[in-house]
Amino acid sequence: MGEARPESTLERFSIRLRAATRTDHSDNEHSAYMSALLDGRLAREQYAALVGQLYFVYDLLEQAADRMRRDAVAASFDLPGLRRREALKADLEFYYGPDWAERVQANDATRRYCDRLREVCFDWPGGFVAHHYTRYLGDLSGGQAIATLVTRTYGLSDDDGVRFYRFAEKPKHLKDRYRQLLDEAPWDEPERARIIEEVKVAYRLNAELTARLAHDLRIDPAA
């Protein structure tokens, strides 16, 4: 009989990744900005500010997805219907008007986030997946509850203002396929550990983005 494999290599990577970054995810959910959003305390323009900052992140991620087409493993994560850039454009036009591109600018935290994406997502497949996973799995999970809340809070209808969260396929089906891809990816143990650390970086950068929004919009964390 062959030598027994370490337990860490037997555990599904999707489960391990989620467990290893649970605290990072929770810290993001309970930030001042996200708490105010989930409590329904943000004005419509304050929510729109988040949409504007996210556009720059997804624009770069989807540019990186185009670059990663030459890598079979990384390319497989760019599932049909998953991309969000065009949906974000539609939402930004809804909130800001047709001249939204002239009115929305990346803040300093968003620029740092984008700098990291340029650094790791265009030439390192694992880095691309780390940041891709952090964003899109969130959209398919908690993002669906946020869409319901935003629609109710601002009296929206017909998906206007929340197209970012609307997927052609059922979110559960996309999540299941995505987790399967994580489990099947042929990364060795050092690469898996490196990806986990980059997911933590992604969560930190997202936390800095929302912290900057909370500061700029003068959101009271104790409200």
MIPA-438369 format. One record per residue: residue number from 0; z, x, y of N, C-alpha, C in turn. Coordinates in pm, whole numbers, padded with zeros to 5 digits, always signed. Each point is the difference from the previous one (the first is absolute). Layout:
(NUM, (Z, X, Y), (Z, X, Y), (Z, X, Y))
...
***
This chain:
(0, (+00000, +00084, -00120), (+00000, -00084, +00120), (+00000, +00087, +00124))
(1, (-00069, -00048, +00104), (-00004, +00076, +00124), (+00131, -00011, +00076))
(2, (+00016, +00086, +00095), (+00120, +00000, +00083), (+00007, -00128, +00083))
(3, (+00119, -00058, +00008), (+00017, -00124, +00075), (-00028, +00023, +00147))
(4, (-00068, -00096, +00062), (-00031, +00010, +00142), (+00124, -00034, +00081))
(5, (+00020, +00064, +00115), (+00113, -00033, +00085), (-00005, -00147, +00038))
(6, (+00117, -00059, +00018), (+00008, -00142, +00032), (-00077, -00032, +00128))
(7, (+00003, +00093, +00098), (-00065, -00026, +00129), (-00150, -00020, -00014))
(8, (-00060, +00060, -00105), (-00144, -00016, -00019), (-00034, -00128, -00075))
(9, (+00101, -00061, -00066), (-00022, -00122, -00074), (+00012, -00123, +00088))
(10, (+00079, +00008, +00105), (+00020, -00113, +00090), (-00128, -00029, +00077))
(11, (-00032, -00126, +00015), (-00117, -00037, +00079), (+00015, +00054, +00141))
(12, (-00106, +00063, +00048), (+00009, +00065, +00131), (+00021, -00103, +00111))
(13, (-00060, -00117, -00011), (+00019, -00102, +00103), (+00147, -00038, +00014))
(14, (+00071, -00008, -00112), (+00142, -00034, +00003), (+00080, +00116, +00058))
(15, (-00031, +00119, -00044), (+00070, +00117, +00051), (-00021, +00018, +00150))
(16, (-00121, -00021, +00046), (-00032, +00016, +00141), (+00077, -00101, +00084))
(17, (+00002, -00122, -00046), (+00072, -00104, +00074), (+00150, +00030, +00005))
(18, (+00056, +00042, -00113), (+00144, +00029, -00004), (+00036, +00119, +00088))
(19, (-00084, +00102, -00001), (+00028, +00122, +00075), (-00008, -00020, +00150))
(20, (-00071, -00104, +00044), (-00019, -00022, +00143), (+00063, -00132, +00047))
(21, (+00084, -00058, -00082), (+00060, -00130, +00034), (+00081, +00008, +00129))
(22, (+00079, +00104, +00016), (+00080, +00014, +00121), (-00087, +00015, +00124))
(23, (-00108, +00078, -00012), (-00092, +00019, +00112), (-00063, -00134, +00040))
(24, (-00037, -00078, -00099), (-00059, -00131, +00026), (+00100, -00092, +00068))
(25, (+00124, +00001, -00049), (+00104, -00085, +00058), (+00029, +00037, +00145))
(26, (+00002, +00129, +00029), (+00025, +00044, +00138), (-00107, -00054, +00094))
(27, (-00125, -00006, -00047), (-00108, -00055, +00081), (+00020, -00149, +00024))
(28, (+00037, -00072, -00104), (+00017, -00144, +00011), (+00110, -00038, +00098))
(29, (+00101, +00086, +00015), (+00115, -00032, +00083), (-00002, +00072, +00134))
(30, (-00116, +00050, +00040), (-00011, +00062, +00132), (+00016, -00107, +00108))
(31, (+00028, +00043, +00122), (+00022, -00095, +00110), (-00121, -00090, +00021))
(32, (-00119, +00060, -00003), (-00120, -00080, +00023), (-00022, -00100, -00113))
(33, (+00006, +00046, -00125), (-00028, -00089, -00112), (+00108, -00108, -00012))
(34, (+00124, +00034, +00031), (+00105, -00101, -00003), (-00028, -00109, +00102))
(35, (-00042, +00041, +00120), (-00032, -00098, +00104), (-00119, -00087, -00040))
(36, (-00100, +00063, -00065), (-00116, -00076, -00046), (+00041, -00103, -00104))
(37, (+00077, +00044, -00098), (+00038, -00088, -00109), (+00097, -00109, +00044))
(38, (+00072, +00026, +00109), (+00092, -00100, +00056), (-00070, -00096, +00095))
(39, (-00130, +00023, +00026), (-00073, -00086, +00091), (+00035, +00023, +00146))
(40, (+00046, +00122, +00033), (+00044, +00029, +00137), (-00107, +00070, +00085))
(41, (-00115, +00027, -00057), (-00104, +00069, +00077), (-00092, -00100, +00069))
(42, (-00034, +00031, +00124), (-00103, -00078, +00068), (-00135, +00031, -00064))
(43, (-00094, -00086, +00021), (-00132, +00017, -00061), (-00061, +00135, +00036))
(44, (+00011, +00040, +00128), (-00059, +00127, +00042), (+00072, +00119, -00062))
(45, (+00128, -00017, -00033), (+00074, +00108, -00066), (-00047, +00019, -00144))
(46, (-00032, -00110, -00067), (-00058, +00012, -00134), (-00139, +00061, +00008))
(47, (-00079, -00043, +00097), (-00136, +00052, +00017), (+00000, +00151, +00019))
(48, (+00106, +00052, +00062), (+00009, +00145, +00021), (+00003, +00074, -00133))
(49, (+00065, -00056, -00101), (+00002, +00062, -00133), (-00140, +00000, -00061))
(50, (-00070, -00111, +00013), (-00136, -00009, -00053), (-00087, +00109, +00061))
(51, (+00017, +00021, +00130), (-00078, +00103, +00068), (+00025, +00139, -00054))
(52, (+00126, +00033, -00024), (+00032, +00133, -00052), (-00049, +00016, -00144))
(53, (+00011, -00104, -00078), (-00044, +00010, -00140), (-00150, +00022, -00011))
(54, (-00075, -00049, +00096), (-00145, +00019, -00006), (-00036, +00148, -00012))
(55, (+00065, +00084, +00078), (-00032, +00143, -00002), (+00031, +00062, -00136))
(56, (+00107, -00046, -00062), (+00039, +00052, -00132), (-00103, -00040, -00105))
(57, (-00037, -00127, -00003), (-00094, -00048, -00101), (-00141, +00053, +00024))
(58, (-00036, +00018, +00124), (-00131, +00056, +00030), (-00013, +00138, -00065))
(59, (+00103, +00082, +00015), (-00004, +00133, -00060), (+00009, -00005, -00152))
(60, (+00086, -00085, -00053), (+00013, -00011, -00145), (-00132, -00041, -00063))
(61, (-00072, -00087, +00064), (-00125, -00046, -00058), (-00114, +00099, +00022))
(62, (+00011, +00082, +00103), (-00090, +00114, +00010), (+00027, +00097, -00116))
(63, (+00128, +00021, -00029), (+00037, +00089, -00111), (-00050, -00059, -00133))
(64, (+00006, -00133, -00015), (-00049, -00063, -00123), (-00148, +00029, -00019))
(65, (-00076, +00000, +00110), (-00142, +00036, -00010), (-00016, +00143, -00049))
(66, (+00082, +00091, +00051), (-00006, +00140, -00042), (+00038, +00014, -00147))
(67, (+00096, -00081, -00044), (+00051, +00013, -00136), (-00092, -00062, -00107))
(68, (-00112, -00051, +00041), (-00093, -00055, -00099), (-00045, +00105, -00101))
(69, (+00008, +00127, +00038), (-00043, +00106, -00091), (+00106, +00036, -00103))
(70, (+00122, -00057, +00015), (+00106, +00025, -00096), (+00022, -00128, -00080))
(71, (-00029, +00004, -00129), (+00002, -00121, -00083), (+00136, -00068, -00002))
(72, (+00108, +00079, -00007), (+00134, -00059, -00008), (+00037, -00065, +00133))
(73, (-00011, +00073, +00110), (+00037, -00055, +00131), (-00088, -00118, +00036))
(74, (-00130, +00008, -00029), (-00093, -00107, +00037), (+00035, -00131, -00070))
(75, (+00058, +00007, -00118), (+00030, -00122, -00075), (+00104, -00087, +00070))
(76, (+00082, +00060, +00088), (+00103, -00076, +00070), (-00057, -00082, +00116))
(77, (-00121, +00031, +00041), (-00065, -00075, +00108), (-00062, -00126, -00059))
(78, (+00085, -00091, -00043), (-00044, -00119, -00071), (-00083, -00091, +00091))
(79, (-00099, -00068, -00056), (-00080, -00093, +00080), (+00088, -00105, +00068))
(80, (-00024, -00022, +00127), (+00075, -00100, +00075), (+00132, +00047, +00056))
(81, (+00035, +00127, -00025), (+00130, +00049, +00045), (-00002, +00049, +00145))
(82, (-00111, +00049, +00047), (-00005, +00060, +00133), (+00036, -00101, +00109))
(83, (+00066, +00050, +00104), (+00057, -00087, +00102), (-00057, +00021, +00140))
(84, (-00084, +00098, +00020), (-00045, +00034, +00135), (-00069, -00117, +00070))
(85, (-00091, -00066, -00069), (-00073, -00110, +00063), (+00093, -00118, +00030))
(86, (+00095, -00025, -00088), (+00098, -00106, +00024), (+00086, +00031, +00122))
(87, (+00038, +00127, +00013), (+00078, +00041, +00116), (-00080, -00016, +00129))
(88, (-00127, +00032, -00004), (-00085, -00020, +00117), (-00002, -00148, +00041))
(89, (-00012, -00087, -00099), (-00002, -00143, +00029), (+00132, -00045, +00062))
(90, (+00110, +00049, -00052), (+00131, -00037, +00056), (+00016, +00054, +00141))
(91, (-00046, +00122, +00023), (+00012, +00058, +00133), (-00085, -00076, +00102))
(92, (-00115, -00043, -00041), (-00082, -00081, +00091), (+00069, -00133, +00029))
(93, (+00067, -00055, -00100), (+00073, -00125, +00021), (+00113, +00019, +00101))
(94, (+00075, +00109, -00012), (+00116, +00020, +00087), (-00035, +00057, +00137))
(95, (-00100, +00089, +00005), (-00030, +00071, +00124), (-00132, -00038, +00065))
(96, (-00088, -00066, -00074), (-00131, -00032, +00052), (-00104, +00100, -00044))
(97, (-00127, -00024, +00037), (-00109, +00086, -00047), (+00007, +00144, +00049))
(98, (+00079, +00024, +00104), (+00014, +00137, +00052), (+00123, +00070, -00054))
(99, (+00045, -00043, -00119), (+00124, +00055, -00055), (-00003, +00151, -00014))
(100, (-00114, +00057, -00032), (-00007, +00145, -00021), (+00031, +00078, +00127))
(101, (-00021, -00062, +00114), (+00030, +00065, +00128), (+00146, -00019, +00039))
(102, (+00065, -00097, -00061), (+00137, -00035, +00038), (+00106, +00056, -00094))
(103, (-00040, +00037, -00119), (+00097, +00047, -00101), (-00012, +00150, -00015))
(104, (+00112, +00069, +00016), (+00003, +00146, -00015), (+00111, +00039, -00096))
(105, (-00023, +00105, -00077), (+00102, +00049, -00094), (+00116, +00063, +00077))
(106, (+00122, -00034, -00039), (+00114, +00066, +00061), (+00025, +00135, -00067))
(107, (+00098, +00074, +00046), (+00019, +00135, -00051), (+00040, +00002, -00147))
(108, (+00078, -00099, -00044), (+00039, -00005, -00141), (-00120, -00030, -00089))
(109, (-00086, -00089, +00046), (-00121, -00031, -00075), (-00092, +00120, -00007))
(110, (-00008, +00075, +00107), (-00084, +00121, +00000), (+00053, +00102, -00100))
(111, (+00132, +00014, -00010), (+00057, +00092, -00100), (-00031, -00049, -00141))
(112, (+00010, -00129, -00019), (-00033, -00061, -00129), (-00146, +00034, -00035))
(113, (-00089, -00020, +00094), (-00142, +00026, -00024), (-00028, +00148, -00023))
(114, (+00076, +00085, +00068), (-00015, +00144, -00023), (+00031, +00035, -00145))
(115, (+00104, -00064, -00055), (+00035, +00026, -00139), (-00109, -00052, -00095))
(116, (-00057, -00114, +00032), (-00108, -00053, -00083), (-00119, +00096, +00000))
(117, (-00032, +00053, +00114), (-00111, +00097, +00007), (+00033, +00125, -00082))
(118, (+00127, +00036, -00002), (+00042, +00123, -00068), (-00007, -00012, -00151))
(119, (+00037, -00117, -00055), (+00017, -00008, -00146), (-00092, -00099, -00071))
(120, (-00064, -00091, +00072), (-00073, -00108, -00067), (-00148, +00027, -00021))
(121, (-00055, +00102, +00063), (-00144, +00022, -00008), (-00039, +00106, -00104))
(122, (+00095, +00083, -00037), (-00030, +00107, -00095), (+00095, +00005, -00119))
(123, (+00108, -00078, +00003), (+00095, -00003, -00111), (+00004, -00142, -00057))
(124, (-00060, -00023, -00115), (-00003, -00135, -00057), (+00139, -00062, -00015))
(125, (+00097, +00079, -00046), (+00136, -00054, -00016), (+00060, -00042, +00133))
(126, (-00028, +00075, +00105), (+00050, -00035, +00132), (-00063, -00129, +00050))
(127, (-00128, -00015, -00026), (-00068, -00125, +00036), (+00066, -00117, -00070))
(128, (+00022, +00011, -00130), (+00059, -00110, -00076), (+00142, -00029, +00050))
(129, (+00076, +00104, +00033), (+00137, -00021, +00048), (+00003, -00089, +00123))
(130, (-00085, +00030, +00097), (-00002, -00079, +00123), (-00067, -00136, -00022))
(131, (-00102, -00003, -00082), (-00069, -00124, -00033), (+00096, -00097, -00068))
(132, (+00073, +00049, -00097), (+00100, -00080, -00072), (+00105, -00057, +00095))
(133, (+00052, +00084, +00088), (+00107, -00043, +00089), (-00045, -00116, +00087))
(134, (-00122, +00004, +00047), (-00049, -00104, +00090), (-00045, -00124, -00077))
(135, (-00090, +00015, -00095), (-00065, -00117, -00059), (+00092, -00077, -00095))
(136, (+00085, +00068, -00073), (+00093, -00074, -00086), (+00099, -00079, +00084))
(137, (+00034, +00053, +00118), (+00086, -00075, +00091), (-00070, -00125, +00052))
(138, (-00128, +00012, +00031), (-00077, -00115, +00049), (-00009, -00109, -00106))
(139, (-00014, +00043, -00125), (-00014, -00095, -00109), (+00133, -00061, -00042))
(140, (+00110, +00061, +00040), (+00133, -00047, -00039), (+00068, -00068, +00120))
(141, (+00086, +00073, +00070), (+00073, -00058, +00113), (-00090, -00049, +00111))
(142, (-00119, +00056, +00011), (-00091, -00043, +00104), (-00036, -00147, -00010))
(143, (+00002, -00056, -00120), (-00033, -00140, -00017), (+00107, -00090, +00061))
(144, (+00125, +00041, -00012), (+00109, -00076, +00063), (-00007, +00012, +00152))
(145, (-00038, +00120, +00048), (-00014, +00020, +00145), (-00109, -00091, +00055))
(146, (-00110, -00015, -00072), (-00108, -00088, +00045), (+00048, -00143, +00017))
(147, (+00078, -00047, -00095), (+00053, -00137, +00008), (+00092, -00013, +00121))
(148, (+00084, +00100, +00021), (+00093, -00004, +00112), (-00073, +00004, +00134))
(149, (-00099, +00090, +00010), (-00075, +00014, +00126), (-00076, -00129, +00030))
(150, (-00062, -00058, -00102), (-00073, -00125, +00019), (+00091, -00110, +00054))
(151, (+00118, -00010, -00056), (+00096, -00103, +00042), (+00057, +00030, +00139))
(152, (+00036, +00125, +00024), (+00063, +00037, +00126), (-00091, -00022, +00120))
(153, (-00128, +00034, -00016), (-00091, -00007, +00113), (-00095, -00119, -00006))
(154, (+00023, -00090, -00094), (-00080, -00121, -00009), (-00147, +00027, -00026))
(155, (-00029, +00094, -00088), (-00139, +00038, -00028), (-00061, -00093, -00104))
(156, (-00132, +00001, -00007), (-00070, -00083, -00099), (-00131, +00067, -00040))
(157, (-00051, -00041, -00116), (-00130, +00048, -00050), (-00006, +00152, -00014))
(158, (+00111, +00061, -00030), (+00009, +00144, -00022), (-00019, +00083, +00127))
(159, (-00021, -00063, +00114), (-00012, +00077, +00124), (+00129, +00078, +00025))
(160, (-00015, +00130, +00027), (+00115, +00084, +00029), (+00069, +00058, -00121))
(161, (-00036, -00046, -00120), (+00064, +00054, -00121), (-00105, +00033, -00108))
(162, (-00122, +00024, +00042), (-00103, +00036, -00098), (+00032, +00131, -00070))
(163, (+00077, +00084, +00065), (+00045, +00126, -00058), (+00066, -00022, -00137))
(164, (+00069, -00111, -00016), (+00075, -00026, -00122), (-00076, -00087, -00100))
(165, (-00123, -00040, +00032), (-00076, -00089, -00088), (-00097, +00079, -00085))
(166, (+00015, -00013, -00131), (-00086, +00070, -00095), (-00084, -00101, -00076))
(167, (-00121, +00039, -00033), (-00089, -00090, -00073), (+00053, -00028, -00140))
(168, (+00067, +00099, -00058), (+00056, -00015, -00134), (+00150, -00023, +00011))
(169, (+00060, -00062, -00100), (+00144, -00022, +00001), (+00074, +00133, +00009))
(170, (+00097, +00012, +00092), (+00073, +00127, +00015), (+00060, +00051, -00131))
(171, (+00051, -00090, -00083), (+00060, +00045, -00125), (-00101, +00072, -00088))
(172, (-00121, -00051, -00006), (-00103, +00064, -00083), (-00030, +00141, +00052))
(173, (-00009, +00014, +00131), (-00026, +00131, +00059), (+00116, +00095, -00025))
(174, (+00123, -00050, +00014), (+00118, +00084, -00023), (+00007, +00047, -00146))
(175, (-00026, -00091, -00091), (+00004, +00037, -00142), (-00105, +00107, -00031))
(176, (-00119, -00016, +00054), (-00106, +00098, -00024), (+00037, +00134, +00063))
(177, (+00057, -00004, +00118), (+00036, +00123, +00070), (+00108, +00076, -00078))
(178, (+00100, -00071, -00048), (+00106, +00066, -00077), (-00053, +00056, -00131))
(179, (-00094, -00069, -00059), (-00063, +00052, -00121), (-00071, +00132, +00029))
(180, (-00069, +00007, +00114), (-00067, +00124, +00039), (+00100, +00113, +00019))
(181, (+00114, -00031, +00060), (+00104, +00102, +00016), (+00047, +00052, -00136))
(182, (+00019, -00092, -00092), (+00050, +00039, -00133), (-00102, +00079, -00080))
(183, (-00128, -00027, +00024), (-00106, +00065, -00077), (-00051, +00129, +00063))
(184, (+00035, +00026, +00124), (-00050, +00119, +00069), (+00045, +00126, -00074))
(185, (-00090, +00096, -00020), (+00031, +00117, -00084), (+00069, +00114, +00075))
(186, (+00097, -00035, +00083), (+00072, +00103, +00075), (+00107, +00063, -00089))
(187, (+00018, +00130, +00014), (+00108, +00066, -00073), (+00132, -00020, +00076))
(188, (+00107, +00051, -00058), (+00133, -00023, +00058), (+00015, +00058, +00141))
(189, (-00043, +00123, +00027), (+00012, +00052, +00138), (-00078, -00085, +00101))
(190, (-00116, -00050, -00039), (-00078, -00083, +00092), (+00067, -00134, +00023))
(191, (+00056, -00058, -00103), (+00072, -00126, +00018), (+00118, +00017, +00096))
(192, (+00074, +00109, -00017), (+00114, +00027, +00088), (-00048, +00019, +00143))
(193, (-00111, +00068, +00016), (-00055, +00023, +00134), (-00044, -00132, +00065))
(194, (-00058, -00089, -00078), (-00042, -00130, +00052), (+00121, -00082, +00043))
(195, (+00106, +00002, -00080), (+00122, -00072, +00036), (+00053, +00049, +00134))
(196, (+00001, +00130, +00020), (+00049, +00054, +00127), (-00090, -00041, +00116))
(197, (-00129, -00011, -00025), (-00090, -00041, +00109), (+00017, -00148, +00032))
(198, (+00031, -00081, -00099), (+00031, -00140, +00027), (+00122, -00010, +00091))
(199, (+00098, +00083, -00025), (+00117, +00003, +00088), (-00038, +00038, +00143))
(200, (-00092, +00095, +00013), (-00050, +00037, +00133), (-00068, -00121, +00065))
(201, (-00079, -00072, -00077), (-00070, -00117, +00053), (+00098, -00105, +00051))
(202, (+00105, -00024, -00076), (+00100, -00097, +00044), (+00068, +00048, +00129))
(203, (+00028, +00130, +00008), (+00064, +00053, +00120), (-00091, -00017, +00122))
(204, (-00128, +00028, -00017), (-00093, -00012, +00111), (-00013, -00146, +00044))
(205, (+00001, -00091, -00096), (-00005, -00141, +00036), (+00126, -00042, +00074))
(206, (+00115, +00053, -00044), (+00126, -00031, +00069), (-00003, +00051, +00144))
(207, (-00058, +00117, +00019), (-00011, +00054, +00136), (-00093, -00085, +00086))
(208, (-00106, -00053, -00062), (-00092, -00087, +00073), (+00072, -00126, +00049))
(209, (+00075, -00065, -00088), (+00069, -00122, +00043), (+00116, +00030, +00093))
(210, (+00063, +00117, -00017), (+00108, +00037, +00092), (-00055, +00019, +00141))
(211, (-00119, +00059, +00007), (-00061, +00019, +00132), (-00036, -00135, +00062))
(212, (-00049, -00093, -00081), (-00027, -00133, +00051), (+00127, -00066, +00051))
(213, (+00108, +00011, -00077), (+00127, -00060, +00042), (+00045, +00058, +00134))
(214, (-00017, +00130, +00016), (+00038, +00066, +00126), (-00087, -00048, +00115))
(215, (-00132, +00002, -00021), (-00092, -00036, +00108), (+00011, -00145, +00038))
(216, (+00030, -00086, -00098), (+00008, -00144, +00026), (+00142, -00043, +00033))
(217, (+00092, +00095, +00000), (+00140, -00026, +00037), (+00063, -00107, -00091))
(218, (-00017, +00021, -00128), (+00057, -00092, -00098), (+00142, +00041, -00030))
(219, (+00090, -00092, +00015), (+00143, +00027, -00020), (+00031, -00004, -00150))
(220, (+00040, +00112, -00059), (+00028, -00001, -00144), (+00122, -00081, -00037))
(221, (+00087, -00029, +00098), (+00123, -00073, -00030), (-00014, -00150, +00025))
(222, (-00118, -00043, +00038), (-00017, -00143, +00033), (+00017, -00087, -00123))
***
